[in-house]
Amino acid sequence: MGARWKGKGSEIAAASDPMSRIVANLQSSLIQSETYGLLSDKQWFQLSLEEAFYLSHDLKCLKIIGEDKCPKNDDEVWQYMKSKKTMFPDFYKAYSHFRTKNWVVRSGSQYGVDYVAYRHHPTLVHSEYAVLVSSEGAGNESPRLKVWSDFHCTIRLCGSVAKTLLVLNIKKNGHDASLPSCLEKFNVGELTIRRWNPERCREDEQTIKNGKSKSPI
């Protein structure tokens, strides 16, 4: 399932202004403006936990201030994020996995998944992947896709909105997640899942028997 561009000229516009350039310009702008964010239980987060930490830790273009009005270092912010979201290390590894490849990542709650991923800015293209994050280890296993009913419902929903279900398996390799430096030791496994269509498969087999090639899905 390839990219579904929004309107004529969107693909050309995306090619002329790649995400890597957009991110670099945003990073430079935020650094020059000395942007900062506040940590407070009484405030509504404009950024998700993953977005805030990515700007602060990876791009170094956002300073995060605590309720004591003092800037927080990466380790302090990491501990705060973990206190708000138990599986934050796993979700952040999945989030940064996409961002380092210049994909745009947004919440997938609208589609019953963890994230949706766009190959370019959402104004130009629809999201291609509906992402679920899975993790190994006691207490960190995702409850999703454990029963066939959830499995089939998720795949069918993704198909109805023209998205490919992508499961990211976060492998910690025996390392704990006490500090953000652990991220370098984690691995990410990718598994795409599609709904099997017996009629489509029969058509593909007939096409092959007739000596005609068929483009992959």
PyMOL commands that set and color helices and strands:
alter all, ss='L'
color gray80, all
select helices_A, chain A and resi 10-16+19-32+49-58+74-84+88-99+109-111+148-160+180-185+198-209
alter helices_A, ss='H'
color red, helices_A
select strands_A, chain A and resi 36-38+63-65+104-107+115-118+129-135+164-171+187-193
alter strands_A, ss='S'
color yellow, strands_A
deselect
rebuild
show_as cartoon
